[in-house]
Amino acid sequence: MHVVIPEDLKKRFKARCVMEGVNMSEVVVELIQDWMSRENPTQITKIDD
């Protein structure tokens, strides 16, 4: 996956992850899982790559 985000946001995200001792990828996965768990009429559970 390739995601384009503003450089300032990327720097702040990376710094916070370092400060909290967490892996950036793990945080992104958690955020995506949280977002996907929200109620949505067109829920998608799995897509094959």
Steps between C-alpha positions, in 0.01 A plus 500: 500500500627845416344798673578864432464725804625852570863502616420686822235244596741216425770656720261559788358146471848347494610709798196400704550134418863525613400681819240233579729214398263361239549384143356733235360210296324353803336835572386533137351149510319583824364823352379322186337223705324758716381692197380181327308389809277806488148432379487522124219380270753370248721309744786311341652222708775372269644577161753272336806683369 
